[in-house]
């Protein structure tokens, strides 16, 4: 890394500021490093406020450790010890009790080993920044792989405690399951609209904190762990983790090792959770009724509404004082230069908002989480910036995809759908709910360049014709569909009136832990190897089926190879076969658990996805979580996978019952509409709107005669075909026109 920086910057003889830069990078790598010199910065550590002792958290379990290690990503750079994640995974696979014993001993003693606290710092130059400024480099801390496992285990326990006890504010949208950029943007826009309907003036203040993660103080974190009554052993090991931390960095003069007295560097597993703990203090302050605050990680926004200009200024500055007091308490500094406010008001006279003695800049737009919000909420500014990004993407696509060489048409289309369209759709759930004609026209202009680059058609070729031939829907329709989907499945909005749903209740994605992280099923309770034919006195076989006649679920019970009980039910036609499989498993588990005697029971399921969901305490399926809850108290019930359609008698019986239930089964109540069904209805609606536009359109009529129906499939034509059939090419009538 040092050689890489040297190549970027050159030798000292070529750069007079080399010595100055080297000292700045070593001394200001975004968090202060304690040195041995007398003029070093040494923060004053105040002892945490004593709090009542709480109970210890239970020890880590083998399944808990294995789950964390299994999720370690491959291909990541190791820490200073050079041990790769793959090595840790293989060690745990061969000796599962080895790391478990180590981690539990650390938890018992409340000690985080000192070698685990050393982070290897790698500097990356930020895009568009000046190379000879220390602040232009982003430091990444590479931690030992084993240390990351222990830190992830600790963080899981901390997050579970905070979330299960509702200790975190709902106004924090960052680093939390079930919350996202879309939920944060929706909350902000909803707050703005509600305030505009209540008061004449609404002010939105976007707050920028300098190096938030790099400057949080360890003593404040420890105090907050006590204040939130975190388990005693978790608090103790976090306290030890935050002491005697060190960072090392390779320089031209060798390895530099320094103490780290504050901050959570990028790469730290617990950094996000600890930051949320600190930020939660300001989010849970007693704010005035006309002031709302929210955050996404360290991006804070204040929304103030008032009937008069004077009251709005007074209330805003009062809110600023509350926020500034919190920042000072935690040694955080607000960057007033980057803090801006936007006004929704008919005021002609300018407003004056001050942060202490500094005047806060007023802007007509603010950029929040990658979306440019303007004071008219017409999204013109956002589309302007997105079009500039798209122009750069288009230039790169044209470099690798010429008219007669380079990537094939199919690959160009895939690149557009997976890269360009995803970039453009950022935040579309908020800004493209009901696209106007003007917005649709601007999106069409952005999309047109990519359609020409993908097809190789002449620049005079109609956009509508290219959309149909390439199977790419108009952007305003695509984003409107995605907006409605996200609105219902993530933002708890009601479905549009034009979407006809038999059951308006959409199955919601479950977030967080269903039980404590230490709670898991017994290792023998879930098996993914083929269970084969009946081999236990009491065996149950389940199955789900979906045909043209409907959806069915069933199970049958065999005792010593004799059929003693069977159950089947018909689900709604909109339910998925995955839901049917889970319903059958749920009813089978409920039946087995109802037995007065804890008889060993084996339930055979021919769907591995269902078994994976059931065994996962963080499963997003509500049905799978219900099954998990039953199984954790019934170790005598075992679930095993079985191959389907290979002649196993029990499986064939369950399959026949499930197929019969699709037509004649008794109705099974209260199963939510799956998201896949809702999405298919939205897609049909989008295609209908697109078809209407294509039919009523005035351009691309030669192509309309060939392809009167729109579709989302590519027409695999050569470039010559596009030129010939569209009539736009090296033809006399086309060139003359």
N, C-alpha and C positions, 0 to 999 in steps of 0.2 A: 504493500500500500504506500509506503514511503517513497519507493521508486516511482510509483504511479503519480504521486503528487509532485515529485521532482520533475517528471517529464512534462507535467502540465505547467509548472511554474518556471522551469529552467534552473540554471545554476545561479549561485549568488552573484557571480560576476555579471550576469546578464540582467539581474534584477536587484537594484540597490536596496529595495525594501524587503529583501528576503529575510534578513535577520529579524526585522520588525514583525513580519508575517509569522515566522516560525514561533516567536515568543507569544504572539497573540493566539495562535492555534493551540499552543501548549497551555496557555493560561486562561483561555476563554472558550473552551470547546463546549459552549452552550450551558455548561454548569460549572460552578466554581470548584476547583480542586485544591485541597489543602496542601501546601508545600511546607518545607522545613525552614524556610527563611523567616526572619523576624517580622517582615512586613506582609506576610500572607494573610489572606482573608480567612478568619476563623469565626464562624457563626456562634452565637451564644446559645447554648442548649438549655432551655428551661425544663425542669423535670415535669413530667405529666401530672395532672391533677389526680390524686388518689381516688379510685372509684371502688365501689363494692365488688368483691370477688364474684365471678360467675363460674358456672360449672364448666368442666373440660369437655371438649368435643371428643367423640369416640375415635379410636385409632383408625388409620387408613386401612382399607380392605384390599385384598388381592385383586378383585375385579375393578376396583377404583383405580389402582395403580396401573393395571394392564390397559384400562381404557385410555388413560392419559398417554401412556407410552405408544399405544397403537395409533393415536392421532398425531404423533410427532411427524411433521412433514419431511419427506425425503428431499435431498438436494440442497438443504440449508447449510450455510457455513457453520462449522463448529466453533466452540470457544477457544480460549488459549491452550486448552489441553489437547486439542486436535481430535477428540473423540466424536465421531459422527453419530447422528440419531439412529442410523441403522445398527450400529454396534450396540447401543443401549437396548434396542428392540430385540436383538438376538440374545443378549445376556438375559433379559427378562423372560424370553421364551424358554431358555434352557434352565434357568434358575429363578423361578418366579418369587421365591421367598427371600432372595438375597436383597434386592432393592426394597422390598416391603419392610423387612426388618430394619434396614438403615433408616428409612423415612419415619417409621414409627418410633425409633429410638430418638431421632431428632425432635419429633413432636412431644415425646414424653419429657425430654430434658429441656425443651424450649430453646434448642440451639440450632442455628443455621450455620453449617460448617464454613469457616473463613475462606477456604479455597473456592467455595461456591459463589463467593461475593465478588470475585474479580471479573470485571468486564473488559473484553478486548475492544478498544475503540477503533472504528474504521470511519474515515471521513469521506463524504460524498459531496461534490460540488452541486449546489442547487441550480436548477435550470435558469439560465438568463442572469446569473449573478456574477459579480466581479471576483476574479480568482484571488486577488490579494487582500480580501477582507475575511477575517475569521468568521464573521456571522454568515458568510456565503456558503459555509460548509455545514452539512447535516451529519452529526455524529451518530453512529449506530453502534450499540453495545452488543457484542457477540458473547453470549454467556455459555458456560459448560452445559452440555446436554442433560446430564444428570441433575444439575442445579435447576434447569428449567422444569424438569418433571416435578421436583419437590415444590417449586414456586407455584406451579399450576395447581397442584393438590391443595396448597394453602389458600390460593386465590379462590378455588371452587368453594371451599368451606366458608370463606369470608363473604363471598357473593351470596351464597345460600342463606347465611344468617341475615344479611341486610335485606334481601328480597323477600324471604319468607316472613319476616317481621315487619314488612312495609316501612323500613327505615329510610328508604331513598325516595326523594320527591318525584312525583309523576312528571315534573317539568324538566327532568334530565332525560334526554333522548339518546345520548351517546354511550356506547359500550354496554348496552343492555339488550337482552333478548326480548323480542317482541316489539322493539322500537327501532326506528330507522330514519334515514334522511326524509323519507316521505311523511312519516308521522310528525317529524319536527316541522317541516314546511307547512303541512296541513294545520298544525296547531297555531303556527304564527299567522298564517293568512286568515284563519277563522277568528283569531283574537282581534286582528286588525279590522275585519269586517264587522264584528260585533261592536267594537268600540266606535267605529264610524257611525253606526246606527244609533248609538247612545248619546254621543257628544259631537260637538261641532269641530273639535280639533283632536287629532290623534298623532302622536309622535312615536317613531320607532328608533331606538338607539342601539346601534351595533357596537359592542365593546370588544376591544382587542387587548389581550394580556400578553406581555412580553415573556416569552419562554416559560409558559405556565408549568409544564411538566418538569422543566429543568430547575425550577426555583421553589418547589414545595418543600417545606421544612419537615424534617423527620420528627421533631418533637411534637409538632402539631398533629401529624398522622397518629402517633402513639396516643396522644391525648384523646383523639376522636375514636380510636379503637376502644378505649376505656369508656368513653362517654356513651358509645352505642352498645355497651355491654356485650362485646364480642366474647366468645368462649375464651376462658383464661389461657389455655395452652396455645390457641391460635394467636391471641394477643401477644403472648410471650415470645413465640417463634418469629412473629413479624417484628417485634421490638429488636430481637437479636439480628434479624436480617438487615435492619436499617442502621446497624452499628458496624463500624469498622469495614465499611464498603470501600473497595478500591477499583481503580480503572488503570489500564495500561494502554500505551499507544506507541507504535513504532515510529521513530523519528530518524533523521539522518545521522544522529549521534548515538542511536541504539534505542533500547526500550526505556520508556519513561513510565514509572509507576507512581501514582499519587492517590491520596485518600479522597473519597467522595463524601462530602458532608451534607449534601442536599440534592433533591431532584431524583426523578425516575427516568433514566435514559430510554430512548427509543430502542426497543428490543426486550425491555423488562416485561415479564409476564404479568406481574401484579400492578404495574404502573397505572393502567386504566381504572382498575377497581379502587386503588388508593386515591387517585385523582377525584373520582366520583364521591368518595368519602369526604374530601376536602370541599369540593364544590357544593355538596349537599347543604353545607352550613348556610351559604348565602341564599340558596333556593328555598330554604325553609324559614327564612326570616319573616317577620311580621310586616308585610308590605301593605301600603295603603290600598283601599278597594279599587282605586282607579289606576293602579300600577300592576302590570303582569310581567313576570320574568320567566325565561326558559333558557335552556342550554343544550348544546350538543357537544359533549366533551368540554373543551375550553372556549367554545364560541357562545358568548352570552348575548341575549337580546332583551332589552327593556321596552315595553309598550305602555305608553301613558296616554290617557285621554282626559280631556277637561273641556268645560264649556267656554272658557275664555283664554286668551293668549297668556295673560299674566299668571293665572292659576296653573296653566300647563308648564310654564317656565319654572315656577316655584316648586311644583310637585316633581318635575324632572330632576331638578338640582337636589331636592330632598332625597330622591331615590338614589342619585349618584353618591350622596354622602354615605348612605347605608352600604352601598356596594364598595365604596372606597375604604370604609372602615374594615370591612371583611378582608379586602385585599391587603391592607396594611397589617392586619393581624397575622396574616399568613405570609408576609414578606413578598407579596406579589405586586408587580408594578404594571399599571395600565398604560398602554401606549396611546396617549391622547392624539398623536398625529394620525394614527390609523383608526381611531374611534370616530364614527360619523353618525349623524342622525338624519332621518327622513321625515317629512311632514305631510300629513294628509289633512289639508286645511284650505279654506278659501282666503286665508290671510294674504294681504299684499305686503304689509310691513314685515321685515325680517325678524325672526326670533333669535334670541341670544341664549345659548346654553353653555355653561362653563363647568369644567371639571377642575375643581379648586380654582386656581388663578388662570387656567388655560381655557381658551375658547374652543369649543367642539365644532368641527366643520359640518356644515349642512350639505346634503347631497340630494339629488333628485332620484338616485337609485342606491341601493345597498346590495352587496353580494353576500348572500347567506347560503352556505353549504353548496356552493357551485351554481346557484341560481340567482340571476340578477332581478331584484324586485324593484319596480319603479313606483312612483307616487300616484300613478293612474291605474296600476294593476292591469295594463294592457299587454305586458310582456314584450313590448317592442325592443327594449334594450337587451333583454335576454336573447331574443332571436338574432339580434345584430351580432352579439358576441358568439353565439353558436354558429352563425354563418361564417365568421372568421375562422373558427376552429375547423369547420367543415371544408373550407377552402384549402387549408393546409393538408387535411386528410386526402382531399381530391388530388392534390398535386403529387402526393406520395403514391396514391393508387395508379395514377397515370404513368409514373416512373416504372412501375413493375408490370404494367399491363398495357402494352402497345396494341395497335390495331391488328397487326399481323404476327405478333410474337408475344412472349411472356406468358402470364397466367391464362388459363382457359376461362371461358365465360362462366362456367360453373363455380370455379374458385373465386373469381371476382365478385360474383353474387354473394357467396358465403362471407367473404371479407366485408362486404357492405352490410349484410344483415347482422353479423356478429360484432363488428367493431364500430362502423360509422353510425348505424341506426341506434345502437345502444348508447353511444355518446350523445346523440341528439335527443334521445328520450329521457335524459336525466331530469328528474323533477316533473315529468309530463303529467303525472297524476294530479299536480296542482295547477299547472298553467295550460293544460289542454283538456279540461273537463268538457267544455262546450266551445269548440273552436269556432271563431268567427270566419267570415269569408276572407277578411284581410289576412288573418293568421294562416289560413289554409293556403292562400296564394304565396305567402312568404316561404312556407315550408315546401311548397311545390318548386319554388325557385331554387332552394337549397338542394332538393332531391334531384333535380333535372341533370345537373352536371355529373352526378354519379351514374345515372341511368345511361347517359351517353358513353361514359367511360367503360361501363360493363358491357354494353351491346356493341360498341364501335360504330354506332349509327351516325349519320350526318347531323350536324348541330341544328338543322332546321326540322328534324323529325319531331312530331308532336309528343309531348310528355305523356299524355293519356295512353297513346298507343304503346309506348315503351313500357309503361307500368303493367299493361295487360300481357304483353309478350314476355316480360321478365318475371311475371308473377309476383310483383312487388306492389303492395297496396299503397295508395296515397298516404303520405305521412300523417296528415291531420286525422284520417280515419284510423290508422294504426295506433296513434297515440291516444286518441279518444277511447278506443277499445281498452287499451292498457290502463287508462285513467279510471274507467269504470270498474275494471277488474281489481285494481289495487284499492280503490275506494271501498269496495265491499269486503274483500278478503283481509285487508290490513288496517283500514281506517274506520271500520264498523259503520260505513255509510249504508243507506238503503239502496237496493238495486233500482236502476232506471225503470220508469213506468212502462216503457215499451218492451221490456224484457218480461216475458210471462213465465213465472216460476210456480210450480205446484206447491212447493214448500219454500217460502222466502228465507228460511233459516239456513244460512250457508255454514258448512263445517269450518270452524275456526282453527287456526294453527295454534297448538298449545306451546307455551314458552316456559322456560325455567325448569326447575326440578319438581317432579311429582312427589318425591320423598327426599330425605336427607341423602347426601352423596354416599354415605357409608352403607345405605340400605341397597341391597341388590338381591337378585334371585340366587339360589344355591347353584353351584357350578353344574350339577347334574340335572337341573330342571329344564334346561334348554339344550337341545342337541340338533345340530345341522347335518348330521350324517344320516344316511337312509335308515329309517327305523325298521323297514322290511315288513314282513307279514306279522300276524298276531303272535306275540311271544310272552305276553303277560296275562294273568288271569282276567284282569279287567282292562280292556283296551277300547278307546274311543277314536272314531275316525270322523274328520270334518271336511267340508268342502263348500265352495261357493261357485255359483254359475251365473252367467249372463248370456242370454240368447235373444233372438228376435221377439220371443214371447214375454220376456221380462227378466227379473233378477231373483235368484233364489239362494237360500242358505240352509244347510242341513248338517246333522251329525247322527251317528249311530253308535250304539254301545254293545260290545261283545263281552260275554263272560264265558271263558273256556270255550271259545270258538262258536258260541251260541248267541244269536242276536236277541238281546233282552229289552232294548229300548231304542226308539228313534224319534227324531224331532226335525221338523222342516218348517220354513216360513218363506213367504214371498215379500220381497222388498219392493220399494217403488221403482218404476222403470228408469228413473233418473239416477238411482244409486249405482255405484261402481262395483265391479267384481271384487276389488280390494276390500271395500266395505263389507261385502257379503262374506268374504273369507274371515274377516275379523269378527263379524257378528256370530258366525258359526263357532269360532274358537271361544268367544265370550260365553255363549250358551253352554258349550261343552264343559268349560272350566267351572261355570256356575253349577252345573249338574254334578260334576265330580266333587265340588266343595260342599255340596248339600248332604253328602253321605255322613251318617252319624259316626261311622268307624273310619279312621284315617287309612283306608286301603290304598296301597300303591296303585296308581292309575297312570297309564300312558295315553296321551292324546296325540294322534297322528295328524299332521297338517301338511298338505302338499304345496304350500306356498311359503317360500323362504322369506319373502319380504315381510310377511306377517310375523314370523318368528323373530326377525331382527327388530321389528317395531316393539313387540311385546317385551323383549329382553332389555330394551333401552329405557331407563328411568327418565330420560329426557325426550322420549318420543313425542312427536308433534301431533300424533293421533289421539283424540280423547278416548276412543274405544280401546286402543292398545294400553293406555294408562289404567283403565278400569280393570283390564285383565291382569296387569302387573300387580295392582293392589290386592287382588284376590290371591294370586300365586305366592306373594311374599309371606303370607301366613299359612300356606299349604305346601310344605316341602314334599309331601307325598305325591303331589301331582307333577308329572313330567310331560313336557311338550317336545315332540321330535318330528323332524321332517321325514316325509315319505315320498318316493317317486310316484308321480301320477301316471295313470294309463299304462301300467306294466302288468296288470292282472292281479294285483293284490286284492283279495276278496273284500276286506273292510273298506278300502278306498273306493272300489268300484261300487259298493252299496251306497256310500255317502255321495258319490258322484251322481248316481241315478236318482237319489232322493232330492239333491239340489236342483237337478234339471227338471224333475217333476214339479218341484215347488215354484219354478218360474211361471208355471201355468195354473196350477191348482192349489198352491200353498196358501195357508192362512196369512193375512196381511201382518207384517211386522211394523209396529208403530215407532215414531219418534227417531228416525234416522235422518240427520241433516243432509241437505243437498251437498254433494261433493263439489269442490272447486272446479274440477275438470268439466263437470256438466255446465256450470255457470259460464266457464270460459268458452265452451263450444257454442253456447247461445249467443255470447257476445261476438264470436267470430262470424256466425251466421248473419247477425245484424250488420256487421261491418261489410260483409260481402254483398248484402242486399243494398246498402247505401252506395257502395262502389259500383254495383251493377246499374243502379239508377243513374248515377253520374255518367257512366260509360254509354248507356243507351240514349240519354238526352243530350250528350255532348255533340259538338259541331266539328271537332277535329279528329283526325285519325280514322275517318270513315272507311278507307280501303282496308285497314286492319279489322275494323268492326265487321266487315263483310266476311272475313276469314274466321275471326274469333269473336263471335257475338256475346259469349259468356266470359265473365271474369273468373280468374282462378288464382290460386297461390302457388301454382307449379310453373316451372320454367319451360318456355318453348325453346327447345334445343335447336336453334337455327345458327347457321354460320353468319359471319358479318355480311357476306354477299346477299344472304336471304333477307336480312334486315333492310339492306339498301333497296333491293328489288321490290319487295312486297309493300314497303312503306311508300315507295315512289320518291324517296329523298335520297339521291345519290348522284353519280356522274352521268346524269341524263340531261338531254337538252332542255326538256320542259322544266325540270327541277332547277337547273342552273339559270335558265332564263328568268324564272320566277324570283 
